[in-house]
Amino acid sequence: MDELAPDLPVRPAEKLITFVKDRPGHDRRYAIDATKIKTELGWTPAQTLEGGLRETIEWYLSHQDWWQPLLSGEYQEYYRRVYA
């Protein structure tokens, strides 16, 4: 984020990460073994996790007109009314 969005008001962007306490019984490990899909179907991901995250961030940065309205007071009030 620091590289792709240098005008963020919080730097480094890592400061925006909030860690929460795990829920009781919550899995501590999410490891995926993709051996079966690779051996039986010949599938491998076309994108790395890092590459996919970068492309996602770049999309959001270049399509601010899509998400900016979600920050408006009108939308926030609608969200509170419907989901609170």
N, CA, C and O atoms as a CHARMM CRD file, in Angstrom:
* protein
*
  336
    1    1 MET  N      0.81900  -1.18500   0.00000 PROA 1      0.00000
    2    1 MET  CA     0.00000   0.00000   0.00000 PROA 1      0.00000
    3    1 MET  C      0.86800   1.25500   0.00000 PROA 1      0.00000
    4    1 MET  O      0.55300   2.22900  -0.68500 PROA 1      0.00000
    5    2 ASP  N      1.94500   1.23500   0.75600 PROA 2      0.00000
    6    2 ASP  CA     2.80600   2.41700   0.79900 PROA 2      0.00000
    7    2 ASP  C      3.35200   2.74900  -0.58400 PROA 2      0.00000
    8    2 ASP  O      3.49300   3.92000  -0.93700 PROA 2      0.00000
    9    3 GLU  N      3.65800   1.72000  -1.36100 PROA 3      0.00000
   10    3 GLU  CA     4.18900   1.92600  -2.70700 PROA 3      0.00000
   11    3 GLU  C      3.09900   2.36800  -3.68100 PROA 3      0.00000
   12    3 GLU  O      3.30800   3.28200  -4.47900 PROA 3      0.00000
   13    4 LEU  N      1.93900   1.72200  -3.61500 PROA 4      0.00000
   14    4 LEU  CA     0.88100   1.97000  -4.59400 PROA 4      0.00000
   15    4 LEU  C      0.01900   3.19000  -4.26600 PROA 4      0.00000
   16    4 LEU  O     -0.55000   3.80900  -5.16500 PROA 4      0.00000
   17    5 ALA  N     -0.07800   3.53500  -2.98300 PROA 5      0.00000
   18    5 ALA  CA    -0.91500   4.66600  -2.56900 PROA 5      0.00000
   19    5 ALA  C     -0.12900   5.55000  -1.60300 PROA 5      0.00000
   20    5 ALA  O     -0.40100   5.55800  -0.40200 PROA 5      0.00000
   21    6 PRO  N      0.84300   6.29100  -2.12500 PROA 6      0.00000
   22    6 PRO  CA     1.71400   7.07100  -1.25500 PROA 6      0.00000
   23    6 PRO  C      1.01400   8.22100  -0.52100 PROA 6      0.00000
   24    6 PRO  O      1.58200   8.76600   0.42600 PROA 6      0.00000
   25    7 ASP  N     -0.21400   8.61000  -0.93400 PROA 7      0.00000
   26    7 ASP  CA    -0.88300   9.73300  -0.25700 PROA 7      0.00000
   27    7 ASP  C     -1.74900   9.29200   0.92000 PROA 7      0.00000
   28    7 ASP  O     -2.47300  10.11500   1.48000 PROA 7      0.00000
   29    8 LEU  N     -1.69700   8.04000   1.30400 PROA 8      0.00000
   30    8 LEU  CA    -2.50200   7.60000   2.44900 PROA 8      0.00000
   31    8 LEU  C     -2.15700   8.45000   3.66900 PROA 8      0.00000
   32    8 LEU  O     -0.98900   8.77700   3.88500 PROA 8      0.00000
   33    9 PRO  N     -3.15900   8.81000   4.46600 PROA 9      0.00000
   34    9 PRO  CA    -2.88800   9.64700   5.63100 PROA 9      0.00000
   35    9 PRO  C     -2.14200   8.90900   6.74400 PROA 9      0.00000
   36    9 PRO  O     -1.56300   9.54500   7.62500 PROA 9      0.00000
   37   10 VAL  N     -2.15100   7.58600   6.71200 PROA 10     0.00000
   38   10 VAL  CA    -1.44500   6.80300   7.72700 PROA 10     0.00000
   39   10 VAL  C     -0.28700   6.08600   7.05100 PROA 10     0.00000
   40   10 VAL  O     -0.47100   5.35500   6.07800 PROA 10     0.00000
   41   11 ARG  N      0.90400   6.30700   7.58200 PROA 11     0.00000
   42   11 ARG  CA     2.09100   5.65300   7.03900 PROA 11     0.00000
   43   11 ARG  C      2.95000   5.17500   8.18000 PROA 11     0.00000
   44   11 ARG  O      3.12800   5.91700   9.14600 PROA 11     0.00000
   45   12 PRO  N      3.47900   4.00300   8.12500 PROA 12     0.00000
   46   12 PRO  CA     3.23900   3.01500   7.07500 PROA 12     0.00000
   47   12 PRO  C      1.81600   2.46700   7.17900 PROA 12     0.00000
   48   12 PRO  O      1.20700   2.47800   8.24900 PROA 12     0.00000
   49   13 ALA  N      1.30500   1.99100   6.05500 PROA 13     0.00000
   50   13 ALA  CA    -0.06800   1.47900   5.99900 PROA 13     0.00000
   51   13 ALA  C     -0.25400   0.29100   6.93800 PROA 13     0.00000
   52   13 ALA  O     -1.37800  -0.03000   7.32400 PROA 13     0.00000
   53   14 GLU  N      0.82800  -0.35000   7.29900 PROA 14     0.00000
   54   14 GLU  CA     0.77000  -1.48700   8.21900 PROA 14     0.00000
   55   14 GLU  C      0.13200  -1.08700   9.55900 PROA 14     0.00000
   56   14 GLU  O     -0.41000  -1.93600  10.26500 PROA 14     0.00000
   57   15 LYS  N      0.19600   0.18700   9.90000 PROA 15     0.00000
   58   15 LYS  CA    -0.41700   0.66500  11.14800 PROA 15     0.00000
   59   15 LYS  C     -1.93600   0.52400  11.12300 PROA 15     0.00000
   60   15 LYS  O     -2.57200   0.55800  12.17700 PROA 15     0.00000
   61   16 LEU  N     -2.52500   0.36800   9.94400 PROA 16     0.00000
   62   16 LEU  CA    -3.97500   0.22400   9.81100 PROA 16     0.00000
   63   16 LEU  C     -4.46100  -1.18000  10.15600 PROA 16     0.00000
   64   16 LEU  O     -5.66400  -1.40200  10.29300 PROA 16     0.00000
   65   17 ILE  N     -3.54200  -2.12500  10.29600 PROA 17     0.00000
   66   17 ILE  CA    -3.91400  -3.50800  10.60300 PROA 17     0.00000
   67   17 ILE  C     -4.24600  -3.60900  12.08600 PROA 17     0.00000
   68   17 ILE  O     -3.48100  -3.16900  12.94400 PROA 17     0.00000
   69   18 THR  N     -5.41000  -4.20300  12.36900 PROA 18     0.00000
   70   18 THR  CA    -5.82200  -4.42500  13.75500 PROA 18     0.00000
   71   18 THR  C     -5.93800  -5.92100  13.97500 PROA 18     0.00000
   72   18 THR  O     -6.69900  -6.60000  13.28600 PROA 18     0.00000
   73   19 PHE  N     -5.19300  -6.42700  14.92400 PROA 19     0.00000
   74   19 PHE  CA    -5.26300  -7.84400  15.24700 PROA 19     0.00000
   75   19 PHE  C     -6.33400  -8.04300  16.30900 PROA 19     0.00000
   76   19 PHE  O     -6.44000  -7.25800  17.25100 PROA 19     0.00000
   77   20 VAL  N     -7.12100  -9.08900  16.15200 PROA 20     0.00000
   78   20 VAL  CA    -8.17800  -9.38000  17.11100 PROA 20     0.00000
   79   20 VAL  C     -7.90600 -10.73200  17.76300 PROA 20     0.00000
   80   20 VAL  O     -7.22400 -11.58900  17.20100 PROA 20     0.00000
   81   21 LYS  N     -8.44700 -10.89500  18.94300 PROA 21     0.00000
   82   21 LYS  CA    -8.28200 -12.15200  19.64900 PROA 21     0.00000
   83   21 LYS  C     -9.05500 -13.23700  18.90800 PROA 21     0.00000
   84   21 LYS  O    -10.18500 -13.01300  18.47400 PROA 21     0.00000
   85   22 ASP  N     -8.44900 -14.40900  18.76500 PROA 22     0.00000
   86   22 ASP  CA    -9.13800 -15.51700  18.09100 PROA 22     0.00000
   87   22 ASP  C    -10.38100 -15.92700  18.86700 PROA 22     0.00000
   88   22 ASP  O    -10.42100 -15.86200  20.09500 PROA 22     0.00000
   89   23 ARG  N    -11.38700 -16.34600  18.12200 PROA 23     0.00000
   90   23 ARG  CA   -12.59900 -16.86300  18.74800 PROA 23     0.00000
   91   23 ARG  C    -12.30500 -18.24300  19.32500 PROA 23     0.00000
   92   23 ARG  O    -11.48000 -18.97400  18.77600 PROA 23     0.00000
   93   24 PRO  N    -12.96100 -18.61200  20.41700 PROA 24     0.00000
   94   24 PRO  CA   -12.76900 -19.96800  20.95800 PROA 24     0.00000
   95   24 PRO  C    -13.13500 -21.00800  19.88600 PROA 24     0.00000
   96   24 PRO  O    -14.18100 -20.89900  19.24500 PROA 24     0.00000
   97   25 GLY  N    -12.29700 -21.98400  19.70300 PROA 25     0.00000
   98   25 GLY  CA   -12.54100 -23.02300  18.71700 PROA 25     0.00000
   99   25 GLY  C    -12.18400 -22.62700  17.29300 PROA 25     0.00000
  100   25 GLY  O    -12.34400 -23.42200  16.36600 PROA 25     0.00000
  101   26 HSD  N    -11.70800 -21.42200  17.11800 PROA 26     0.00000
  102   26 HSD  CA   -11.35200 -20.93800  15.79000 PROA 26     0.00000
  103   26 HSD  C    -10.09500 -21.66500  15.31100 PROA 26     0.00000
  104   26 HSD  O     -9.12700 -21.80800  16.05800 PROA 26     0.00000
  105   27 ASP  N    -10.12100 -22.11700  14.07000 PROA 27     0.00000
  106   27 ASP  CA    -8.93800 -22.78700  13.52900 PROA 27     0.00000
  107   27 ASP  C     -7.74400 -21.85400  13.55000 PROA 27     0.00000
  108   27 ASP  O     -7.86300 -20.68100  13.19500 PROA 27     0.00000
  109   28 ARG  N     -6.62900 -22.34900  13.95000 PROA 28     0.00000
  110   28 ARG  CA    -5.41500 -21.53600  13.99200 PROA 28     0.00000
  111   28 ARG  C     -4.61500 -21.65600  12.69700 PROA 28     0.00000
  112   28 ARG  O     -3.67600 -20.89300  12.47000 PROA 28     0.00000
  113   29 ARG  N     -4.98500 -22.60000  11.86200 PROA 29     0.00000
  114   29 ARG  CA    -4.19300 -22.82000  10.65000 PROA 29     0.00000
  115   29 ARG  C     -5.11900 -23.07900   9.46900 PROA 29     0.00000
  116   29 ARG  O     -6.00200 -23.93500   9.52900 PROA 29     0.00000
  117   30 TYR  N     -4.90700 -22.34900   8.42600 PROA 30     0.00000
  118   30 TYR  CA    -5.66700 -22.55200   7.19600 PROA 30     0.00000
  119   30 TYR  C     -4.68200 -22.87500   6.07900 PROA 30     0.00000
  120   30 TYR  O     -4.30700 -22.00600   5.29100 PROA 30     0.00000
  121   31 ALA  N     -4.27800 -24.11400   6.02600 PROA 31     0.00000
  122   31 ALA  CA    -3.34000 -24.52000   4.99300 PROA 31     0.00000
  123   31 ALA  C     -4.10400 -25.32600   3.94200 PROA 31     0.00000
  124   31 ALA  O     -4.87000 -26.23100   4.27200 PROA 31     0.00000
  125   32 ILE  N     -3.88700 -24.99000   2.70200 PROA 32     0.00000
  126   32 ILE  CA    -4.56100 -25.70000   1.61800 PROA 32     0.00000
  127   32 ILE  C     -3.54600 -26.59500   0.91800 PROA 32     0.00000
  128   32 ILE  O     -2.46300 -26.15100   0.53700 PROA 32     0.00000
  129   33 ASP  N     -3.91100 -27.84200   0.75800 PROA 33     0.00000
  130   33 ASP  CA    -3.07600 -28.76700   0.00500 PROA 33     0.00000
  131   33 ASP  C     -3.71600 -28.91100  -1.37300 PROA 33     0.00000
  132   33 ASP  O     -4.73300 -29.58800  -1.52500 PROA 33     0.00000
  133   34 ALA  N     -3.12700 -28.28100  -2.35600 PROA 34     0.00000
  134   34 ALA  CA    -3.69800 -28.27500  -3.70900 PROA 34     0.00000
  135   34 ALA  C     -3.15400 -29.40700  -4.57300 PROA 34     0.00000
  136   34 ALA  O     -3.28400 -29.36600  -5.79700 PROA 34     0.00000
  137   35 THR  N     -2.54900 -30.41100  -3.95600 PROA 35     0.00000
  138   35 THR  CA    -1.95700 -31.52000  -4.70700 PROA 35     0.00000
  139   35 THR  C     -2.99400 -32.22800  -5.58100 PROA 35     0.00000
  140   35 THR  O     -2.73400 -32.51000  -6.75100 PROA 35     0.00000
  141   36 LYS  N     -4.16500 -32.51500  -5.01500 PROA 36     0.00000
  142   36 LYS  CA    -5.18800 -33.27100  -5.74900 PROA 36     0.00000
  143   36 LYS  C     -5.66600 -32.51700  -6.98900 PROA 36     0.00000
  144   36 LYS  O     -5.79200 -33.10500  -8.06300 PROA 36     0.00000
  145   37 ILE  N     -5.92700 -31.24800  -6.84900 PROA 37     0.00000
  146   37 ILE  CA    -6.41900 -30.48000  -8.00700 PROA 37     0.00000
  147   37 ILE  C     -5.32700 -30.36400  -9.07700 PROA 37     0.00000
  148   37 ILE  O     -5.61900 -30.30400 -10.27100 PROA 37     0.00000
  149   38 LYS  N     -4.07500 -30.33300  -8.63400 PROA 38     0.00000
  150   38 LYS  CA    -2.97000 -30.24600  -9.60100 PROA 38     0.00000
  151   38 LYS  C     -2.77000 -31.58800 -10.30200 PROA 38     0.00000
  152   38 LYS  O     -2.63900 -31.63400 -11.52500 PROA 38     0.00000
  153   39 THR  N     -2.74500 -32.68600  -9.53100 PROA 39     0.00000
  154   39 THR  CA    -2.46900 -33.99800 -10.13800 PROA 39     0.00000
  155   39 THR  C     -3.63800 -34.53400 -10.94600 PROA 39     0.00000
  156   39 THR  O     -3.43600 -35.13500 -12.00200 PROA 39     0.00000
  157   40 GLU  N     -4.87300 -34.32300 -10.46000 PROA 40     0.00000
  158   40 GLU  CA    -6.02100 -34.89400 -11.15800 PROA 40     0.00000
  159   40 GLU  C     -6.56600 -34.01100 -12.27200 PROA 40     0.00000
  160   40 GLU  O     -7.08700 -34.51300 -13.26800 PROA 40     0.00000
  161   41 LEU  N     -6.44800 -32.69600 -12.10700 PROA 41     0.00000
  162   41 LEU  CA    -6.99200 -31.80400 -13.12500 PROA 41     0.00000
  163   41 LEU  C     -5.92800 -31.00800 -13.87500 PROA 41     0.00000
  164   41 LEU  O     -6.21600 -30.36300 -14.88400 PROA 41     0.00000
  165   42 GLY  N     -4.71300 -31.06000 -13.37700 PROA 42     0.00000
  166   42 GLY  CA    -3.63900 -30.31200 -14.02400 PROA 42     0.00000
  167   42 GLY  C     -3.72900 -28.81000 -13.80100 PROA 42     0.00000
  168   42 GLY  O     -3.12500 -28.02600 -14.53300 PROA 42     0.00000
  169   43 TRP  N     -4.49100 -28.41500 -12.78200 PROA 43     0.00000
  170   43 TRP  CA    -4.69100 -26.98400 -12.52900 PROA 43     0.00000
  171   43 TRP  C     -3.61300 -26.42800 -11.60800 PROA 43     0.00000
  172   43 TRP  O     -3.26100 -27.03400 -10.59600 PROA 43     0.00000
  173   44 THR  N     -3.11000 -25.28400 -11.97600 PROA 44     0.00000
  174   44 THR  CA    -2.22900 -24.51700 -11.08900 PROA 44     0.00000
  175   44 THR  C     -2.69200 -23.06800 -11.16100 PROA 44     0.00000
  176   44 THR  O     -3.19100 -22.62900 -12.19700 PROA 44     0.00000
  177   45 PRO  N     -2.53600 -22.33100 -10.08500 PROA 45     0.00000
  178   45 PRO  CA    -2.99800 -20.94300 -10.10000 PROA 45     0.00000
  179   45 PRO  C     -2.22700 -20.11100 -11.11900 PROA 45     0.00000
  180   45 PRO  O     -1.02100 -20.28100 -11.29300 PROA 45     0.00000
  181   46 ALA  N     -2.93200 -19.22300 -11.77700 PROA 46     0.00000
  182   46 ALA  CA    -2.30800 -18.34700 -12.76300 PROA 46     0.00000
  183   46 ALA  C     -1.67500 -17.13500 -12.08600 PROA 46     0.00000
  184   46 ALA  O     -0.93800 -16.38300 -12.72400 PROA 46     0.00000
  185   47 GLN  N     -1.95100 -16.94500 -10.82700 PROA 47     0.00000
  186   47 GLN  CA    -1.52200 -15.75200 -10.10700 PROA 47     0.00000
  187   47 GLN  C     -1.02000 -16.14300  -8.72500 PROA 47     0.00000
  188   47 GLN  O     -1.56600 -17.05000  -8.09700 PROA 47     0.00000
  189   48 THR  N      0.01000 -15.46600  -8.25400 PROA 48     0.00000
  190   48 THR  CA     0.45900 -15.67300  -6.88000 PROA 48     0.00000
  191   48 THR  C     -0.43200 -14.84900  -5.95900 PROA 48     0.00000
  192   48 THR  O     -1.13100 -13.94300  -6.41400 PROA 48     0.00000
  193   49 LEU  N     -0.40900 -15.15700  -4.68300 PROA 49     0.00000
  194   49 LEU  CA    -1.17800 -14.37300  -3.71700 PROA 49     0.00000
  195   49 LEU  C     -0.74400 -12.91300  -3.76700 PROA 49     0.00000
  196   49 LEU  O     -1.57900 -12.01000  -3.80400 PROA 49     0.00000
  197   50 GLU  N      0.56300 -12.68800  -3.76600 PROA 50     0.00000
  198   50 GLU  CA     1.08800 -11.32400  -3.79000 PROA 50     0.00000
  199   50 GLU  C      0.66300 -10.58700  -5.05000 PROA 50     0.00000
  200   50 GLU  O      0.27300  -9.42100  -4.99100 PROA 50     0.00000
  201   51 GLY  N      0.73800 -11.26300  -6.18400 PROA 51     0.00000
  202   51 GLY  CA     0.33800 -10.64500  -7.45300 PROA 51     0.00000
  203   51 GLY  C     -1.15300 -10.33000  -7.48200 PROA 51     0.00000
  204   51 GLY  O     -1.56300  -9.27800  -7.97100 PROA 51     0.00000
  205   52 GLY  N     -1.95500 -11.24400  -6.95800 PROA 52     0.00000
  206   52 GLY  CA    -3.39200 -11.03000  -6.90600 PROA 52     0.00000
  207   52 GLY  C     -3.76400  -9.86800  -5.99600 PROA 52     0.00000
  208   52 GLY  O     -4.64100  -9.07100  -6.32900 PROA 52     0.00000
  209   53 LEU  N     -3.09700  -9.77000  -4.84600 PROA 53     0.00000
  210   53 LEU  CA    -3.35300  -8.64200  -3.93600 PROA 53     0.00000
  211   53 LEU  C     -2.97000  -7.32500  -4.60000 PROA 53     0.00000
  212   53 LEU  O     -3.70000  -6.33900  -4.50000 PROA 53     0.00000
  213   54 ARG  N     -1.83400  -7.30900  -5.27400 PROA 54     0.00000
  214   54 ARG  CA    -1.37600  -6.09700  -5.95200 PROA 54     0.00000
  215   54 ARG  C     -2.38000  -5.65500  -7.01600 PROA 54     0.00000
  216   54 ARG  O     -2.72800  -4.47700  -7.10100 PROA 54     0.00000
  217   55 GLU  N     -2.84600  -6.61700  -7.83300 PROA 55     0.00000
  218   55 GLU  CA    -3.82900  -6.29000  -8.87200 PROA 55     0.00000
  219   55 GLU  C     -5.14000  -5.79200  -8.26800 PROA 55     0.00000
  220   55 GLU  O     -5.77000  -4.87900  -8.80300 PROA 55     0.00000
  221   56 THR  N     -5.54400  -6.39000  -7.16100 PROA 56     0.00000
  222   56 THR  CA    -6.77700  -5.96900  -6.49200 PROA 56     0.00000
  223   56 THR  C     -6.64600  -4.53600  -5.98300 PROA 56     0.00000
  224   56 THR  O     -7.54100  -3.71600  -6.18900 PROA 56     0.00000
  225   57 ILE  N     -5.54200  -4.23800  -5.32500 PROA 57     0.00000
  226   57 ILE  CA    -5.30500  -2.88300  -4.80500 PROA 57     0.00000
  227   57 ILE  C     -5.26100  -1.89100  -5.95300 PROA 57     0.00000
  228   57 ILE  O     -5.85000  -0.81400  -5.86100 PROA 57     0.00000
  229   58 GLU  N     -4.57100  -2.23700  -7.03800 PROA 58     0.00000
  230   58 GLU  CA    -4.49000  -1.33900  -8.19400 PROA 58     0.00000
  231   58 GLU  C     -5.88300  -1.08200  -8.77800 PROA 58     0.00000
  232   58 GLU  O     -6.18200   0.03800  -9.19400 PROA 58     0.00000
  233   59 TRP  N     -6.74100  -2.12100  -8.81100 PROA 59     0.00000
  234   59 TRP  CA    -8.09200  -1.94600  -9.33900 PROA 59     0.00000
  235   59 TRP  C     -8.86400  -0.96100  -8.47800 PROA 59     0.00000
  236   59 TRP  O     -9.48500  -0.03500  -9.00000 PROA 59     0.00000
  237   60 TYR  N     -8.83100  -1.15200  -7.16300 PROA 60     0.00000
  238   60 TYR  CA    -9.55800  -0.24900  -6.27700 PROA 60     0.00000
  239   60 TYR  C     -9.03000   1.18000  -6.36900 PROA 60     0.00000
  240   60 TYR  O     -9.80800   2.13400  -6.32000 PROA 60     0.00000
  241   61 LEU  N     -7.73100   1.33000  -6.49900 PROA 61     0.00000
  242   61 LEU  CA    -7.15800   2.67700  -6.61200 PROA 61     0.00000
  243   61 LEU  C     -7.56900   3.35600  -7.91100 PROA 61     0.00000
  244   61 LEU  O     -7.74200   4.57400  -7.94000 PROA 61     0.00000
  245   62 SER  N     -7.72700   2.59500  -8.97600 PROA 62     0.00000
  246   62 SER  CA    -8.09600   3.20200 -10.25500 PROA 62     0.00000
  247   62 SER  C     -9.61600   3.25000 -10.47900 PROA 62     0.00000
  248   62 SER  O    -10.06800   3.75800 -11.50500 PROA 62     0.00000
  249   63 HSD  N    -10.40000   2.73100  -9.54100 PROA 63     0.00000
  250   63 HSD  CA   -11.85800   2.75800  -9.64600 PROA 63     0.00000
  251   63 HSD  C    -12.47300   3.36000  -8.37600 PROA 63     0.00000
  252   63 HSD  O    -13.41300   2.80700  -7.80600 PROA 63     0.00000
  253   64 GLN  N    -11.93200   4.48400  -7.95300 PROA 64     0.00000
  254   64 GLN  CA   -12.42800   5.10800  -6.72500 PROA 64     0.00000
  255   64 GLN  C    -13.89000   5.53900  -6.84700 PROA 64     0.00000
  256   64 GLN  O    -14.60000   5.61600  -5.84400 PROA 64     0.00000
  257   65 ASP  N    -14.33900   5.81800  -8.06500 PROA 65     0.00000
  258   65 ASP  CA   -15.73800   6.18200  -8.26500 PROA 65     0.00000
  259   65 ASP  C    -16.67700   5.05200  -7.86300 PROA 65     0.00000
  260   65 ASP  O    -17.85000   5.29400  -7.58000 PROA 65     0.00000
  261   66 TRP  N    -16.18100   3.83600  -7.83400 PROA 66     0.00000
  262   66 TRP  CA   -16.99300   2.68400  -7.45100 PROA 66     0.00000
  263   66 TRP  C    -17.19400   2.61600  -5.93800 PROA 66     0.00000
  264   66 TRP  O    -18.29200   2.31000  -5.47400 PROA 66     0.00000
  265   67 TRP  N    -16.13700   2.90100  -5.16300 PROA 67     0.00000
  266   67 TRP  CA   -16.24700   2.73500  -3.71400 PROA 67     0.00000
  267   67 TRP  C    -16.36600   4.02700  -2.91200 PROA 67     0.00000
  268   67 TRP  O    -16.79800   3.98400  -1.76000 PROA 67     0.00000
  269   68 GLN  N    -16.00000   5.16900  -3.47700 PROA 68     0.00000
  270   68 GLN  CA   -16.08700   6.43200  -2.72700 PROA 68     0.00000
  271   68 GLN  C    -17.49000   6.71000  -2.18000 PROA 68     0.00000
  272   68 GLN  O    -17.60200   7.16800  -1.04300 PROA 68     0.00000
  273   69 PRO  N    -18.56700   6.45500  -2.93700 PROA 69     0.00000
  274   69 PRO  CA   -19.90700   6.71400  -2.39400 PROA 69     0.00000
  275   69 PRO  C    -20.20900   5.92700  -1.11200 PROA 69     0.00000
  276   69 PRO  O    -21.06300   6.33100  -0.32300 PROA 69     0.00000
  277   70 LEU  N    -19.51600   4.81800  -0.90600 PROA 70     0.00000
  278   70 LEU  CA   -19.74900   4.02000   0.29400 PROA 70     0.00000
  279   70 LEU  C    -19.28400   4.73900   1.56000 PROA 70     0.00000
  280   70 LEU  O    -19.66000   4.34700   2.66400 PROA 70     0.00000
  281   71 LEU  N    -18.47300   5.78300   1.41000 PROA 71     0.00000
  282   71 LEU  CA   -17.97700   6.53600   2.56100 PROA 71     0.00000
  283   71 LEU  C    -18.91300   7.67600   2.94800 PROA 71     0.00000
  284   71 LEU  O    -18.71800   8.31000   3.98600 PROA 71     0.00000
  285   72 SER  N    -19.91300   7.94100   2.13500 PROA 72     0.00000
  286   72 SER  CA   -20.80800   9.06800   2.38600 PROA 72     0.00000
  287   72 SER  C    -21.67100   8.81800   3.61900 PROA 72     0.00000
  288   72 SER  O    -21.94200   7.67300   3.98000 PROA 72     0.00000
  289   73 GLY  N    -22.09400   9.90100   4.25700 PROA 73     0.00000
  290   73 GLY  CA   -22.98100   9.79900   5.40500 PROA 73     0.00000
  291   73 GLY  C    -24.29100   9.12300   5.05600 PROA 73     0.00000
  292   73 GLY  O    -24.84100   8.37100   5.86200 PROA 73     0.00000
  293   74 GLU  N    -24.79200   9.38600   3.86100 PROA 74     0.00000
  294   74 GLU  CA   -26.05600   8.78500   3.41400 PROA 74     0.00000
  295   74 GLU  C    -25.95100   7.26400   3.37300 PROA 74     0.00000
  296   74 GLU  O    -26.84100   6.56000   3.85000 PROA 74     0.00000
  297   75 TYR  N    -24.87600   6.77100   2.81100 PROA 75     0.00000
  298   75 TYR  CA   -24.70300   5.31400   2.74300 PROA 75     0.00000
  299   75 TYR  C    -24.49200   4.73200   4.13900 PROA 75     0.00000
  300   75 TYR  O    -25.04000   3.67800   4.46000 PROA 75     0.00000
  301   76 GLN  N    -23.70400   5.41300   4.96600 PROA 76     0.00000
  302   76 GLN  CA   -23.45000   4.92400   6.31900 PROA 76     0.00000
  303   76 GLN  C    -24.76200   4.81800   7.10900 PROA 76     0.00000
  304   76 GLN  O    -24.96600   3.85900   7.85300 PROA 76     0.00000
  305   77 GLU  N    -25.63900   5.79700   6.94500 PROA 77     0.00000
  306   77 GLU  CA   -26.93900   5.76400   7.62500 PROA 77     0.00000
  307   77 GLU  C    -27.79000   4.61100   7.10100 PROA 77     0.00000
  308   77 GLU  O    -28.43200   3.90600   7.87900 PROA 77     0.00000
  309   78 TYR  N    -27.79500   4.42100   5.79500 PROA 78     0.00000
  310   78 TYR  CA   -28.51700   3.29800   5.19600 PROA 78     0.00000
  311   78 TYR  C    -27.99000   1.98100   5.76800 PROA 78     0.00000
  312   78 TYR  O    -28.77800   1.11400   6.14500 PROA 78     0.00000
  313   79 TYR  N    -26.67800   1.82500   5.83700 PROA 79     0.00000
  314   79 TYR  CA   -26.06400   0.59800   6.33100 PROA 79     0.00000
  315   79 TYR  C    -26.47000   0.35100   7.78800 PROA 79     0.00000
  316   79 TYR  O    -26.82100  -0.77100   8.15500 PROA 79     0.00000
  317   80 ARG  N    -26.42300   1.39700   8.61400 PROA 80     0.00000
  318   80 ARG  CA   -26.83200   1.25300  10.02100 PROA 80     0.00000
  319   80 ARG  C    -28.30100   0.83100  10.13200 PROA 80     0.00000
  320   80 ARG  O    -28.65000  -0.03300  10.93700 PROA 80     0.00000
  321   81 ARG  N    -29.14700   1.45000   9.31600 PROA 81     0.00000
  322   81 ARG  CA   -30.57700   1.15900   9.35000 PROA 81     0.00000
  323   81 ARG  C    -30.85100  -0.30700   8.94900 PROA 81     0.00000
  324   81 ARG  O    -31.65200  -0.99400   9.58300 PROA 81     0.00000
  325   82 VAL  N    -30.18700  -0.75300   7.91300 PROA 82     0.00000
  326   82 VAL  CA   -30.46600  -2.09400   7.38500 PROA 82     0.00000
  327   82 VAL  C    -29.76500  -3.20800   8.17700 PROA 82     0.00000
  328   82 VAL  O    -30.34500  -4.27200   8.39400 PROA 82     0.00000
  329   83 TYR  N    -28.53600  -2.96800   8.60400 PROA 83     0.00000
  330   83 TYR  CA   -27.74500  -4.06100   9.19500 PROA 83     0.00000
  331   83 TYR  C    -27.51600  -3.94900  10.69200 PROA 83     0.00000
  332   83 TYR  O    -26.96400  -4.87400  11.28800 PROA 83     0.00000
  333   84 ALA  N    -27.91300  -2.86300  11.31700 PROA 84     0.00000
  334   84 ALA  CA   -27.64700  -2.71700  12.76400 PROA 84     0.00000
  335   84 ALA  C    -28.63200  -3.49100  13.60300 PROA 84     0.00000
  336   84 ALA  O    -28.54500  -3.47300  14.83100 PROA 84     0.00000
